[in-house]
Amino acid sequence: MLDDLARIAAEAGRIADSRCGTDFKRWEKTPGSPVCDVDLEVDAFLRERLTTLDPRAGWLSEETLDQSDRMERRRLWVVDPIDGTRDYLRQRTGWCVSVALVEDRVPVLGALSAPQRGELWTAERGRGAWRNGERLSVSRRSVLAGARVPAEQLAAVDSDLVPVPRPNSIALRIALVAAGEADLVATLRWGFEWDIAAAALIAEEAGATVSGVLGQPLAFNTASGEAFGVLVATPGIHAAAVERLRERAMAVV
């Protein structure tokens, strides 16, 4: 089933890529939350193909009205048609199509298609994670100081960390940890399951420790479809990152 999911995600990525830079409508759902015609087109394509792949699974997508019956279903498709829409609209490469299959509140299959980066990321629970068919493994970093973080700039308190290029897509930032190209990704805000479901599985299967920003387990197919913060890191620095971020996170909660 992972092969089928990968093909569907890749095709969705090609659809989005073919429209990038063309004339399409764009607007803001809420201030600071851009969306465009292509989001809706890709969403409709994915819903048709994924429903055919697993008709019994529920549906949760950024661009679809939430269905109240999804929590009654054992399996759920969790979809972000274009994660990193800002980069997509600016014709930058830091966006992807994100698709995950959640079963019993745990992601079991995941795929990210980032065609402008030439990347297809996949994972299956208990069987590993891959980028373009190459098995992924996190770095061995065990000291927080010097950890690589996808960021445009870092707070003064984090000046001992090392910024690396930051795609707009949170899913791609998490995937960079899976590939050993970053050591730590953290958010200090409420976010949506569709942003992280596929990437969290990819990172976990590559050996990363994945949790909420306070170290709490992540849950999926929740009533709100939201989670407070995410922290993805190499196992050797995860606990230290939780401690460093705890006070800042508690101030936000």
C-alpha positions in Angstrom: 0.0 0.0 0.0 3.0 2.4 0.6 3.9 2.1 -3.1 0.4 3.1 -4.1 0.4 6.0 -1.7 3.8 7.2 -3.0 2.5 7.2 -6.5 -0.5 9.1 -5.6 1.5 11.7 -3.6 4.0 12.0 -6.5 1.2 12.6 -9.0 -0.3 15.2 -6.7 3.1 16.9 -6.5 3.3 17.0 -10.3 -0.1 18.6 -10.6 0.9 21.3 -8.1 4.3 21.8 -9.8 2.7 22.2 -13.2 0.5 25.1 -12.0 3.3 26.8 -10.0 4.0 30.3 -11.5 0.8 30.2 -13.6 -2.2 32.4 -13.3 -4.5 31.2 -10.5 -6.6 32.7 -7.8 -5.2 33.2 -4.4 -6.7 34.6 -1.2 -6.4 34.4 2.6 -8.6 32.1 4.6 -7.7 34.1 7.7 -5.1 36.9 8.0 -1.7 35.4 7.4 -3.1 32.0 6.1 -2.8 32.1 2.3 -4.6 29.6 0.0 -5.0 29.3 -3.8 -6.9 27.4 -6.4 -4.2 24.8 -6.7 -4.6 23.8 -3.1 -8.2 23.0 -3.8 -7.4 21.2 -7.1 -4.8 19.0 -5.4 -7.1 18.3 -2.5 -9.9 17.1 -4.8 -7.4 14.8 -6.7 -6.1 13.3 -3.4 -9.6 12.8 -2.0 -10.7 10.9 -5.1 -7.5 8.7 -5.3 -7.1 8.0 -1.6 -10.7 7.2 -1.1 -10.4 4.7 -3.9 -7.3 3.2 -2.2 -9.0 2.9 1.2 -12.7 3.6 1.1 -13.3 2.9 4.8 -10.8 5.5 6.0 -12.0 8.9 7.2 -10.8 12.2 5.8 -9.0 15.2 7.5 -7.6 17.9 5.2 -6.6 21.5 5.5 -8.8 22.4 2.5 -11.9 20.3 3.3 -14.7 20.9 5.7 -14.1 18.6 8.6 -16.3 15.5 8.8 -17.8 14.7 12.1 -17.7 11.0 11.6 -14.0 10.6 11.2 -13.3 9.9 14.9 -15.6 6.9 14.7 -13.4 5.4 12.1 -10.3 3.3 12.8 -8.3 4.7 9.9 -8.0 8.3 8.6 -6.4 10.0 5.7 -4.6 13.2 6.9 -3.8 15.5 4.1 -2.2 18.9 3.4 -2.4 19.5 -0.4 0.3 22.1 -0.3 2.3 22.5 2.9 4.3 25.6 2.7 1.9 27.6 0.5 3.9 30.8 1.1 6.9 29.3 -0.7 4.6 27.9 -3.4 3.2 31.3 -4.1 6.6 32.9 -4.2 7.8 30.1 -6.6 10.3 28.8 -4.0 11.1 25.2 -3.4 10.2 24.8 0.2 6.7 23.3 -0.2 5.4 19.8 -0.5 2.3 17.6 -0.7 1.8 15.8 2.6 -0.3 12.6 3.0 -0.5 10.2 6.0 -2.7 7.2 6.9 -3.5 7.2 10.6 -4.7 4.0 12.2 -5.9 3.9 15.8 -4.6 7.4 16.2 -1.1 6.6 15.1 0.4 7.4 11.6 1.2 4.1 9.8 2.0 5.3 6.3 3.4 8.7 5.2 4.5 10.4 2.0 5.8 13.9 1.2 6.2 14.9 -2.4 8.5 17.9 -3.0 8.8 18.0 -6.8 10.8 21.3 -7.0 13.4 19.7 -4.7 13.3 16.5 -6.6 12.3 14.6 -3.5 9.8 11.9 -2.6 9.8 11.0 1.1 8.0 7.8 2.3 7.7 5.8 5.5 5.9 2.8 6.9 5.5 2.2 10.6 8.0 -0.4 11.7 9.7 -0.7 8.3 11.7 2.5 8.0 11.8 5.8 6.0 13.2 6.7 2.7 14.0 9.7 0.4 14.0 8.8 -3.2 14.4 5.2 -2.3 17.4 5.8 0.0 17.0 4.7 3.6 17.1 7.5 6.1 18.8 7.8 9.4 19.1 10.7 11.9 22.4 12.2 12.9 24.2 11.0 16.0 24.4 14.4 17.7 24.2 14.0 21.5 25.0 17.6 22.6 22.5 20.4 22.2 25.0 23.1 21.7 25.9 23.1 18.0 22.7 21.4 16.9 21.5 22.4 13.4 18.1 24.0 13.3 16.2 25.1 10.2 15.8 28.8 10.9 16.2 32.2 9.3 17.4 33.5 12.6 17.7 32.3 16.2 16.8 34.0 19.4 19.8 35.2 21.5 19.1 32.5 24.0 19.7 29.9 21.3 22.8 31.5 19.9 24.7 28.2 20.6 22.6 26.5 17.9 23.4 26.6 14.2 20.8 27.8 11.7 20.5 25.9 8.4 18.2 26.7 5.4 14.6 26.7 6.4 11.8 25.6 3.9 8.4 27.2 4.6 6.9 23.7 5.0 7.0 22.4 8.5 6.8 18.9 7.1 10.0 19.4 5.1 11.7 20.9 8.1 10.9 17.8 10.1 12.0 15.6 7.2 15.4 17.3 7.3 16.0 15.8 10.8 15.1 12.4 9.4 17.7 12.8 6.6 20.4 13.9 9.1 20.6 17.4 7.6 19.2 19.0 10.7 19.2 17.9 14.4 16.2 19.7 15.9 12.9 21.2 14.9 10.5 22.7 17.4 7.4 24.8 17.3 5.9 26.8 20.2 2.3 27.2 19.0 -0.8 25.3 18.3 -0.7 23.5 14.9 -2.8 21.1 12.9 -2.4 17.4 12.4 -2.2 17.6 8.7 1.0 19.7 9.0 2.9 17.0 10.8 1.3 13.5 10.5 3.4 12.2 7.5 6.6 14.0 8.5 6.4 12.8 12.1 6.3 9.2 11.0 9.2 9.7 8.5 11.3 11.2 11.3 10.4 8.5 13.8 11.1 5.8 11.4 14.5 7.4 10.7 15.3 7.2 14.4 14.3 10.6 15.7 12.5 11.2 18.9 9.1 12.8 18.1 6.9 14.5 20.7 5.0 17.6 21.6 7.1 20.5 22.7 6.7 19.7 26.3 7.7 16.1 25.7 4.1 14.8 25.6 3.1 12.1 23.1 1.5 13.2 19.9 -2.1 12.0 19.2 -3.9 12.0 15.9 -7.5 12.0 14.8 -8.4 14.1 17.8 -11.6 16.1 18.1 -9.9 19.4 17.3 -7.4 18.1 14.8 -4.8 20.2 16.6 -1.7 19.7 18.8 0.3 22.1 20.9 3.8 22.3 19.6 6.0 19.6 18.1 9.6 18.7 18.9 11.6 16.4 16.6 15.2 15.8 17.5 18.0 13.3 17.5 17.5 11.0 20.6 20.6 12.4 22.2 19.4 15.9 22.5 15.6 15.6 22.7 15.5 15.7 26.6 17.8 18.7 26.7 15.6 20.5 24.1 12.5 19.9 26.1 14.1 21.4 29.1 15.4 24.4 27.2 12.0 25.1 25.7 9.8 24.3 28.7 9.5 27.8 30.1 8.8 29.4 26.7 6.2 26.8 25.9 4.4 27.1 29.2 4.2 30.9 28.6 2.3 30.2 25.4 0.0 27.5 26.6 
